[in-house]
Amino acid sequence: MIEHLSKPEYVHVLLNALPVHGLAVGVLGLVIALLSKTRAARVTALALVMVSAASAWPVYHYGEAGDKWLDEHMRRGKQLIYVFYVVAALSAVGIVGEFAAPKAAVPLAIATLILAAANLGVVGYIAYAGGRVRHKEFQFEAPPEPQPEQHYDD
């Protein structure tokens, strides 16, 4: 197991579901928390959204080597990674707001919910290309032509 953890592509595969599934569960949890009107539930859901969105960085960092679909997957990830950072930061602000500014807590949670839900669309867009990297069964169309100035080898 330790040997596998030294391989970036292995770490990528281990973590790549966290921003996708974790964020979806966090959004659902945040909806339930807002409906239940309990601070503990909001803090828990915001923490889940924050960790899930922040996990996009190691997933991006350890992205695996592959074919033309990887270039498209990496282009999308590099272009949109900042959306995850904003969602993670807004979640953190929401958690702090629960204790430091209780009157702002619910509006911050609602803003986080809206942005996190939109971030799920970003996740789908990035994952669409990533799912075709090694999974030929998902390659229903030809990969996009690589753009020379946007080839990612790092």
Sequence and secondary structure as in RCSB ss.txt:
>XXXX:A:sequence
MIEHLSKPEYVHVLLNALPVHGLAVGVLGLVIALLSKTRAARVTALALVMVSAASAWPVYHYGEAGDKWLDEHMR
RGKQLIYVFYVVAALSAVGIVGEFAAPKAAVPLAIATLILAAANLGVVGYIAYAGGRVRHKEFQFEAPPEPQPEQ
HYDD
>XXXX:A:secstr
 HHHHTSHHHHHHHHTHIIIIIHHHHHHHHHHHHHHT HHHHHHHHHHHHHHHHTHHHHHHT    SHHHHHHHH
HHHHHHHHHHHHHHHHHHHHHHHHH HHHHHHHHHHHHHHHHHHHHHHHHHHHHHTTSS GGG  S      GGG
    
